[in-house]
């Protein structure tokens, strides 16, 4: 997906392919200051909608959204957007696209760095649409963030489309004021007529797939060991190694003690005593360090 450069955007605006007008005649759209090297800066209009304080939940199918929201105006001195507070606003610019262009509206990085998310994951500027782009502002930081009207909060990226185009024919065409959600009759009929058995079948498929995945994990193919069995065998082997080393060390020191207790010893008995003591020390040291290391790794005692 390739986007138009600032030079091409200016050319299309001058040719009348893209129409951009400000809703405030005193604050006109400025191509010089708002068209950047690859996008168009869009300003925040002062009109907005916010959820009424008494609204505790929203029902997609049954809620009267016109009663759930109240109108407000973002004053010139600014408005403190509270953490996780959604605000339905719009751009100050009303824009009209031809049927061969599509847009993408994104948050300007300045506001994103403050934790302000613009568009609330609905960034598409549809083919052939005429409207002031709706903006949903959400504060994701832990402190209130003050926002001001007419601030350039978003950027519009524009791209050509390929293939046979069909212009926007949706319910938000020619919308120039903040509008609450609208659920069409088609959506209501589709969900209201949903057969509960369909939902049950879906969960049956999901559960069957989950069970199959668990079986694949718990029962490895023939000829291979499961990770749990391999780990258990490794721990048993290491316990045996440590036990053998401690046993050899104890036997070696025991024999040394018997030799010393027999009274005077010969030259060769002395040599044997030294070698046996040295081997016993090596065995006990190896047992100690192996047990300490494997214990820290959780390979013996866990």
N, C-alpha and C positions, 0 to 999 in steps of 0.2 A: 504494500500500500504506500504510494508516494504522495506526499503533500505538496501543495503549491508553495512556491517561494513568495516572499513579500513583494518582489517585483511583479510576479504574475497576478497576485491578489490585487495589487493596485491597478494593473491593466484591466482586469475583469470588472473592478468597481467602476473605473472610468468608462468602460464600454457599456455599462448598464447590466451586465450579466449577474452581478451580485449587488443587491440593494441593501444599504445599511443606513438607518435613520435613527436619530435620538428621539426618545419619547419626551424629552424636555427641549423645547425650542431655544432656551437660553444656554443650553449646554450641548451644542451640536457635536456630532461625530467628527473626529479629526483624523483624516487618513494619514497625515504626517506624523502624529504622535501615537496613534493607536495601531497602525499597521507596522509590525516589526519585520525582522528578516524572514520569518516563516509562519506568522500567525497574526491574528487580530486580537488586541486586548479588549475585553468586554467589561463594562462597568456595572456596579451594583445599583439597581433602582431602589428608591426609598420605600416603596410599597412592599408589604410582606404579610404572611400568614403564620400564626403559631397555634399550637394546640391549646385549647382552653384548659385552665387549671383543673377542672373537675373530670377531665377525660383520663381514665385509668387504663383503657385498652381500646384497640381498634379491631373491628370485625370486617374482614375483607368483603364479605358478601352482604351483610345486613346493616352496616353502619351508614348513617346519613353524614357523610363527610362535611357537608356544608355547615352542619351544626357542631362538628368537632373542632373546627378551626375558627379563630377570630382574626379580624384584620388589625394591622398595626402599621405604624410608620417608623422607619429608622430615622431618628432625628439627626440634624446636622452635627450635633455634639457627640454623636455616636451611641451605640447600643451594646451593652455587655451581654455577649452570648455565653450562656452558662454551659458548663461541661455536659456533653451528651444532649444538649437541647437542639432539636431540629427546627430549622426556620425555612419556610418556603418563600423564596423570593424570585427575582427574575433579573435579566439584564436590562440596562437602560437602553440598549440598542435593540431596535426591531430590525430583523434581518429577513430577506427573501432570497431563497436559493433557486436556481434553475434546476431542471430535472437531470442534469448531468453532473451535479456536484453533491458531495456528502461531507458533513463536518464532524468534528470531534472536539468537544468542549472539555477542557481540563483545568485543574486548579493551578494558579500561579504559584511558583515555588516559594515566594515570600510568605504567602498565607499557609501553605502546606507545612513550612518549617515552624509555624506557630501552632500547628495542630488543627487548623481549619480545613475541613474537607468540603470541596464544592462539587455539586452534582449528585452526591450520594449514590454513586455507581450507576447513574443514568446519563451517560455523556453524549449519546448520539444526536447529532443535528441532522434530521432526516432529509432525504432527497425531496426537493420541490416544496419545502415547508415555508410558511410565512408566519413568523411569530417573534415575540421577545422571549429568548430562551429561558425556560424555568430553571432556577437554581435552588438547590437544597443545600443549605449550609449546616454543618454539624461540627461542634467543637469537641475534638477528641483529647484535648489537654485536660489537666486536672484543675485548672484555674479559669475564671472567666476571661474571655478575650473580647476587647472592644472592636466593633466593626463600624465602618462609616459608609454612608451612601455615596455613590459616585466613585468609589474606590475601584480600581481595575483588579477585580478578584479572580477573573477567569481568562482563558485564552482559547480562541477558536482556530483549530487547524482545519484546513480545507483540502479535499482530495477529489480527483476525477473518479468517475465510476465507469465500468466497462459493461457491455451487454445491453440488452433492451431494458430501458429504465421505465419505472412507473412511479410517478410523483406521489408524495404523501397525501393520503386521503383519510387520515385518522381524525379522532375527535378533538384534537387540540389545534387544528388549523386556525389561523387568524386569532390567536390568543395573545393579548397584550397586557394582561394583568395577572397577578398571582392567582392560581387556581388550585383548589383542593383536588385530591384524587377523584377520578371518575371511573366508575365500573360500568361497562357497557352491558346491555341486555344479553348480548351474546355470551359474555363471560359468565353472567349470572345463570343463564340457562344451562351452560355446559357443566358448571359445578353443582348446581342445584339438582340436576338430573343424574348425578353420578351414582352408579350402582355400588352399594357397600361391598357387594361380592367382588367387584373389581379391585378394591383396596385390599381385601383379604387375599386375593390371588397374588397381588404384587408382593405382599409380605411373605406369602408362602414361598415364592420364588427366591426372595432375598434370604429367608431362613435356610432354604435348601442349599443355596450357594454357600452360605456361611458354614453350614455343616460339612459340605464337601471340602472346603478349604481347611477346616479343622482336622478332618480325617487325613488330608494330605500331609499335614504337619505332624500329627500324632503317630501315624503309621507310615514309616518310611518304606521305600521299595524293598523287595526281598533282596537279601545279600548285603544290606547296609545297616548300620547301627543308628539308633536314634541318638540325638545329642545328649539326652539325659542318661541313657545306658552307657555311652562312651565316657561321660564324665564320672559316673559311679565306678566304672572299672579302673579309671585312672587313679581315683582316690584310694581304692583298695590296694593297688600296686604300690603307691607311695607310702601307705601305712606299713606295708610289709617290708619295704626297703629300710625305713627308719627302725622298725623293730629288729631286723637282722643286724644292723649296724650297732645298736645298743647292746644286743646279745653278745656279739663278737667282742665288743669292748669290755663287757663285764667278765666274760670268760678269760680274756687276756690278762686283765688285772688280777683275777682269781688265781691263775697259774703262777703269776709273778709272786703273789703272796705265799703260795705253797713252797716255791723255791726258796724264798728268803727264810721261811720258818724251819727249814730242814737243817739249819746251822751253817758251818763254813761251806762255801761254794767253790767249785773249780773254775779254771779259766774259761772253758767252753760254756759252763753254766752261766757265767757272768755275761758272756757275749749274747747267749740266748735270752737272758733276762732283759738286757738293753733293747734288743730287737723286738722282743715281745711287748715290752712297755711302750716302745715307739709306735708299733702297729696298733696297740690299744688306744693310745692317745689320738692317732689319726682316725680310727673308727669312731670314737666318741665325739671328736670334733665334727666329723662329717655328719653324724647323726644329729648333732645339735643344730648345725647350720641348715641342714636340709629341712628339719622340722620347723625351724624359725621361718625360713623363706616360704615354705609351702603353707604354713599357717597364715602368714600375712596375705598370701594370694588366695586364701580361702579354698585351697585345694585339698586340705586334710580335715580341718575342723571348721565347719561352717553350718 
